[in-house]
């Protein structure tokens, strides 16, 4: 199953797509990674879904990544006596700690003391996905008195967002902790952490994960933007969660932030996933809008590692069509005459390491000599990620003996992963690279390929060698 594009596709599984036959259809349509949203999935559903994905992976003989997305804290107001109230701009409205009383047009119980303790006068409180906006005018006596800026209907248990307030609580709730352990027990490849506000949130999760999965930071809070560089350095990948960002930040700022995050993640060699509302209309329609196609195209032009479907594939009426559409858009963009120039314009200088220097040299050699492919041996996956960071015009084949590494690389731009045993000698390494490049359809007899690896062989993080090899008539190689 060789993909004809570099950008990867993440498809969320749900009621419309959790059975084995549908998972196989989505994989064949172009899904590289499957996301399991723990806001809706039980541990039993998680276990069964992972089993189904692994069965499909084995049948297709193609690595499929699994991303377990943690719910994060859910901040909500409590209930109203009448089920809802109508708030009017300019009126006063209080959020307090009186849990015995249902709310009315003047007040409501807020079951989150950490919010009441953290909000300052002047801070905004956004309710129901930003549809209503309040501003704190008085804080104290276990209550927040606010003025309604934008009113509307407020009903039971609607969400609260705090764009101006840094909460003292960490990103990991008790539920998240249990879900994280369940994800690790199921051998998930990636754990996505919601509600990241500060670098410490990533450190807390890494202590639990201990390298058993990649840690993906979801950037959805304004506070995370302030610590963006530190968060990117600490995590293994990021997700641009544009839906929540668009609630807590002015919508017009989100496109620029998306571009900034993609470029910064690429600079540090961290995969980046662009998510939320990419083909939203395809939840109920078999074709997307032109604006949605443009949105997907922009993420691909910017060099995002992966683009993600949420409700479109989880609960929509056309999950396979949504994946196929995203695949077609990515293929078309990467074949556009402007694509290489735009990708090259965002190029960043290699870091002063042997792996980065070899990766940069390999890209230049492969393009100058018009090689058929770049083949890189990697134990941990870091060498493959560094090769992808260069965004070469030539295909990247990643070879690793580690199945976890192969699966984790399924979210990385442009890499075609194959599990193979470690080479026992330089001659074996060259032969193995040439045979696999030939068998996977990237090279023909007479073609040349570039090979990168670490000497001595099998040493993690020791990439220090570049070889050019000819693919012989029998598919083996000579250098």
C-alpha positions in Angstrom: 0.0 0.0 0.0 2.3 2.7 -1.2 0.8 6.2 -0.7 1.0 8.7 -3.6 1.3 11.6 -1.2 3.6 12.8 1.6 1.1 14.4 4.0 -0.5 11.7 6.3 -4.2 11.4 7.1 -5.5 10.9 10.6 -9.1 9.5 10.8 -11.2 9.6 14.0 -13.1 6.4 14.7 -16.6 6.5 16.2 -20.2 5.1 15.7 -20.0 5.4 11.9 -16.6 3.8 11.6 -15.6 1.5 14.4 -16.3 -1.9 12.8 -13.5 -3.9 11.2 -14.8 -3.7 7.6 -15.1 0.1 7.8 -11.6 0.5 9.3 -10.2 -1.5 6.4 -12.1 0.7 3.9 -10.8 3.8 5.6 -7.2 2.5 5.5 -7.5 1.6 1.8 -9.0 5.1 1.1 -5.9 6.7 2.7 -6.1 6.7 6.5 -2.6 6.3 8.0 -3.4 6.9 11.7 -6.6 6.1 13.6 -7.7 8.4 16.4 -9.7 7.1 19.4 -11.4 9.9 21.2 -11.6 9.1 25.0 -14.3 11.7 25.4 -16.6 9.1 24.0 -14.8 5.7 24.2 -14.8 3.4 27.2 -11.8 1.2 28.0 -13.6 -1.8 26.6 -14.3 0.1 23.3 -10.7 1.2 23.2 -9.4 -2.4 23.6 -11.8 -3.8 21.0 -11.0 -1.0 18.5 -7.3 -1.5 18.8 -7.7 -5.2 18.2 -9.7 -4.4 15.0 -7.1 -2.0 13.8 -4.3 -4.5 14.3 -6.2 -7.2 12.4 -6.7 -4.8 9.5 -3.0 -3.8 9.7 -1.9 -7.5 9.5 -4.3 -8.2 6.6 -3.1 -5.2 4.6 0.5 -5.7 5.6 0.8 -1.9 6.1 1.6 -0.2 9.4 -1.3 1.8 10.9 -0.8 4.2 13.8 -3.1 4.5 16.7 -3.7 7.9 18.5 -5.5 7.9 21.9 -6.8 11.4 22.5 -7.3 12.2 26.2 -10.4 14.2 27.1 -8.8 16.7 29.4 -10.7 18.8 32.1 -14.3 19.5 31.2 -15.2 22.8 32.8 -19.0 23.4 32.9 -21.7 25.4 34.8 -24.3 23.4 36.7 -28.1 23.1 36.1 -30.8 25.7 36.0 -34.3 25.4 37.6 -36.0 25.9 34.3 -33.3 24.1 32.3 -32.0 27.3 30.7 -32.0 31.1 31.1 -31.7 34.0 28.7 -28.8 36.4 29.4 -28.9 39.9 28.1 -25.9 42.1 27.3 -25.1 44.5 30.2 -26.8 42.5 32.9 -25.0 41.2 36.0 -24.6 37.4 36.3 -22.8 35.5 39.1 -21.1 32.1 39.1 -20.8 30.8 42.7 -20.1 27.8 44.9 -23.7 27.3 46.2 -24.1 23.7 45.0 -27.5 23.1 46.7 -29.3 25.7 44.6 -30.2 25.4 40.9 -29.4 28.4 38.7 -31.7 31.2 37.6 -31.3 34.4 35.5 -29.0 36.0 38.2 -26.7 33.1 39.2 -25.5 29.6 38.6 -23.4 27.0 40.5 -19.9 26.6 39.1 -18.5 23.2 40.4 -14.9 24.2 39.8 -13.4 26.0 42.9 -10.1 26.3 41.0 -11.8 28.7 38.5 -13.3 30.9 41.3 -9.8 31.0 42.9 -7.9 31.9 39.7 -10.1 34.4 37.9 -9.1 38.1 38.2 -11.2 41.2 37.6 -11.3 41.9 33.9 -10.9 38.2 32.9 -13.3 36.9 30.3 -15.4 33.8 30.7 -16.7 32.3 27.5 -19.8 29.9 27.8 -21.2 27.3 25.4 -18.2 27.3 22.9 -17.9 31.1 23.0 -21.5 31.9 22.1 -21.8 33.9 25.3 -19.2 36.2 26.7 -18.9 37.4 30.3 -16.4 39.7 32.0 -15.4 39.4 35.7 -16.1 42.7 37.6 -15.8 41.4 41.2 -14.2 38.3 42.6 -14.4 37.1 46.2 -16.6 35.3 48.8 -16.4 32.1 46.7 -18.1 33.8 43.7 -17.4 35.6 40.5 -19.6 38.5 39.7 -19.7 39.2 35.9 -21.1 41.6 33.4 -22.7 40.0 30.3 -20.8 41.2 27.1 -22.6 39.0 24.6 -25.8 37.4 25.8 -28.0 34.5 24.6 -29.5 31.3 25.9 -27.5 29.4 28.5 -28.7 25.9 29.4 -27.6 23.1 31.8 -24.0 22.0 31.9 -22.6 24.2 29.2 -18.9 24.5 28.9 -16.7 27.3 30.3 -13.6 28.6 28.6 -11.1 30.9 30.2 -8.8 32.6 27.6 -7.3 35.1 30.1 -6.9 32.8 33.1 -4.1 30.3 33.9 -5.6 27.5 36.0 -3.4 25.9 38.7 -4.7 22.4 37.8 -2.6 20.2 35.5 -3.8 18.9 32.2 -4.3 15.3 33.4 -7.5 14.5 35.3 -8.2 11.3 37.2 -10.2 10.0 34.1 -7.3 11.0 31.8 -4.8 9.2 34.0 -6.9 6.0 33.8 -7.4 6.5 30.1 -3.7 7.0 29.6 -2.8 3.8 31.4 -5.5 1.9 29.3 -4.0 3.4 26.1 -0.5 2.3 27.1 -1.8 -1.2 28.0 -3.4 -1.4 24.5 -0.1 -0.5 22.9 -1.3 2.8 21.5 1.4 4.6 19.4 0.5 8.1 20.3 -1.1 9.8 23.3 -2.6 13.2 22.7 -2.8 15.5 25.7 -5.6 18.0 25.9 -5.7 21.3 27.8 -1.9 21.8 27.7 -1.1 25.2 29.4 2.5 25.0 30.4 5.6 22.8 29.8 5.1 21.0 33.2 2.0 19.4 31.7 4.1 17.6 29.2 6.7 16.6 31.8 4.0 15.1 34.0 2.8 12.8 31.2 6.2 11.8 30.0 7.0 10.5 33.5 4.0 8.1 33.2 4.5 7.2 29.5 8.3 6.5 29.8 8.8 6.2 26.1 6.1 3.5 25.6 4.2 5.9 23.2 4.8 9.3 21.6 3.4 12.3 23.5 1.4 14.7 21.3 0.6 18.1 22.8 -2.7 19.6 21.7 -2.3 23.3 21.3 -5.8 24.6 22.1 -5.3 27.2 24.9 -3.9 30.7 24.6 -1.7 30.0 27.6 0.0 27.2 25.5 0.9 29.8 22.8 2.9 31.8 25.4 5.0 28.7 26.1 4.9 27.3 22.6 8.6 26.8 22.0 9.2 25.1 25.3 6.2 22.8 24.8 7.4 21.8 21.3 10.8 21.0 22.6 9.4 18.7 25.4 6.8 16.8 23.4 7.2 14.3 20.5 4.6 16.0 18.3 1.9 18.7 18.4 -1.7 19.0 17.2 -3.0 22.4 16.1 -6.5 22.1 17.7 -8.0 25.0 15.8 -11.6 24.5 17.1 -10.8 25.3 20.7 -8.2 27.9 19.7 -10.9 29.6 17.7 -13.1 29.8 20.8 -10.6 31.4 23.1 -8.7 33.5 20.6 -10.0 35.9 17.9 -10.7 33.7 14.8 -8.6 35.9 12.6 -5.5 35.0 14.6 -5.8 31.2 14.1 -4.5 30.9 10.5 -1.4 32.8 11.4 -0.8 30.7 14.5 -1.3 27.6 12.4 1.5 28.7 10.1 3.7 29.6 13.0 3.2 26.3 14.8 3.9 24.3 11.6 7.1 26.1 11.0 8.3 26.0 14.6 7.5 22.2 14.8 9.5 21.6 11.6 12.4 23.6 12.9 12.6 21.3 16.0 11.9 18.2 13.9 8.6 17.4 15.6 5.6 16.1 13.6 2.6 18.5 13.5 -1.1 17.5 12.9 -3.6 20.1 11.7 -7.1 19.3 13.1 -10.7 20.4 13.4 -13.4 21.2 10.9 -11.3 20.4 7.8 -14.2 18.9 5.8 -17.0 19.7 8.3 -19.8 19.8 5.6 -19.0 16.1 4.7 -20.6 15.0 8.0 -23.9 15.3 6.1 -22.8 15.8 2.4 -20.9 13.6 0.0 -18.8 16.5 -1.3 -17.0 19.3 0.6 -17.3 23.0 0.1 -14.6 24.9 -2.0 -13.6 26.7 1.2 -12.9 23.4 3.0 -10.8 22.1 0.1 -8.8 25.4 0.3 -8.4 24.9 4.0 -7.0 21.3 3.6 -4.8 22.6 0.7 -3.2 25.3 2.8 -2.2 22.8 5.5 -0.6 20.6 2.9 1.1 23.6 1.2 2.5 24.6 4.6 4.1 21.2 5.0 2.0 19.8 7.9 2.9 16.2 8.6 -0.7 15.2 8.9 -4.2 16.4 8.4 -7.1 15.1 10.6 -10.7 14.2 10.3 -12.9 14.4 13.4 -16.7 14.0 13.2 -16.4 13.6 9.4 -15.1 10.0 9.9 -16.3 9.3 13.4 -20.1 10.0 13.1 -20.7 11.4 9.7 -22.7 9.9 6.9 -19.7 9.6 4.4 -16.6 8.6 6.4 -14.9 6.8 3.4 -15.7 9.6 1.0 -14.2 12.1 3.5 -10.9 10.2 3.7 -10.8 9.7 -0.1 -11.5 13.4 -0.6 -8.7 14.4 1.8 -6.4 12.0 0.0 -7.2 13.5 -3.5 -6.7 17.0 -2.3 -3.3 16.2 -0.8 -2.2 14.4 -4.0 -3.3 17.3 -6.1 -1.5 19.9 -3.9 1.7 17.9 -3.9 1.6 17.7 -7.6 1.1 21.4 -8.1 3.9 23.4 -9.8 4.1 25.8 -6.8 4.3 23.1 -4.1 8.1 22.5 -4.1 8.8 26.2 -4.1 6.5 26.9 -1.1 7.9 23.9 0.9 11.5 25.0 0.1 10.8 28.6 1.2 9.9 27.3 4.7 13.2 25.3 4.9 15.1 25.7 8.2 18.9 25.3 8.8 20.0 21.9 10.1 21.1 21.7 13.8 24.7 21.2 14.6 24.4 17.4 14.9 25.8 14.6 12.8 22.2 13.3 12.1 21.0 16.6 10.9 24.1 17.2 8.8 23.8 13.8 7.2 20.0 14.3 6.5 20.6 17.7 4.9 23.5 16.3 2.8 21.4 13.3 1.8 18.5 15.5 0.5 20.9 17.6 -1.6 22.7 14.6 -3.0 19.5 12.7 -3.8 18.1 15.8 -5.6 21.3 16.7 -7.4 21.9 13.1 -8.6 18.2 12.4 -9.2 18.3 9.3 -7.0 15.2 7.1 -6.9 14.8 7.2 -3.1 16.4 7.9 0.3 16.6 4.8 2.5 17.3 5.4 6.2 17.9 2.8 8.9 16.6 3.8 12.3 16.0 2.1 15.7 14.1 4.9 17.5 12.7 6.7 14.5 14.7 9.9 15.1 16.7 9.5 11.9 13.6 9.1 9.8 12.1 12.2 11.4 15.2 14.2 10.6 15.1 13.0 7.0 11.5 14.1 6.8 12.3 17.5 8.3 14.3 18.3 5.2 11.2 17.7 3.1 13.1 16.2 0.2 11.5 15.8 -3.3 12.6 12.1 -3.3 10.7 9.4 -1.5 11.9 8.4 2.0 12.0 4.7 3.0 12.4 4.1 6.7 13.7 0.7 7.7 13.6 -0.5 11.3 13.5 -3.8 13.3 11.2 -2.1 15.8 7.5 -2.5 15.1 6.6 0.3 17.6 8.9 2.7 15.7 7.4 1.8 12.4 3.8 2.4 13.7 4.8 5.7 15.4 6.3 6.9 12.1 2.9 6.6 10.4 2.2 10.3 11.4 5.4 11.6 9.9 5.5 13.5 6.5 6.7 11.6 3.5 8.0 8.4 5.1 7.2 4.9 3.8 8.0 2.5 6.7 9.1 -1.2 6.4 9.9 -3.5 9.3 13.1 -5.5 8.7 15.8 -7.1 10.7 18.9 -5.2 11.6 21.7 -5.5 9.0 24.6 -7.6 10.0 27.2 -5.9 7.8 27.7 -3.0 5.5 27.2 -5.3 2.5 24.0 -6.7 4.0 22.8 -3.1 4.8 23.2 -2.0 1.1 21.6 -5.2 -0.3 18.7 -5.0 2.1 18.1 -1.3 1.3 18.2 -2.0 -2.5 15.9 -5.1 -2.3 13.3 -3.3 -0.2 13.4 -0.1 -2.4 12.8 -2.5 -5.4 10.1 -4.6 -3.8 8.2 -1.6 -2.6 8.1 -0.1 -6.0 10.4 2.9 -5.5 13.4 1.8 -7.5 14.1 -0.2 -10.7 17.2 -2.1 -11.7 19.8 0.5 -12.8 18.5 3.2 -10.4 20.6 4.6 -7.6 19.5 5.2 -4.0 20.9 7.1 -1.0 21.4 5.1 2.2 21.9 6.6 5.7 22.7 4.6 8.8 24.7 4.6 12.0 28.1 2.9 12.3 28.5 0.7 14.3 25.2 -0.8 13.0 22.3 -1.0 15.4 23.4 1.9 17.6 20.4 4.2 18.3 20.9 7.9 17.5 24.3 7.4 15.8 23.6 8.3 12.2 26.9 9.1 10.7 27.1 7.5 7.3 25.8 8.2 3.8 26.2 5.7 0.9 25.0 5.8 -2.7 24.1 2.3 -4.1 23.1 0.9 -7.5 20.1 -1.4 -7.7 21.2 -4.4 -9.7 19.0 -6.6 -12.0 18.3 -9.0 -9.2 17.2 -6.2 -6.9 20.3 -6.4 -4.7 22.7 -3.5 -4.5 26.3 -2.5 -5.0 27.9 0.7 -3.8 
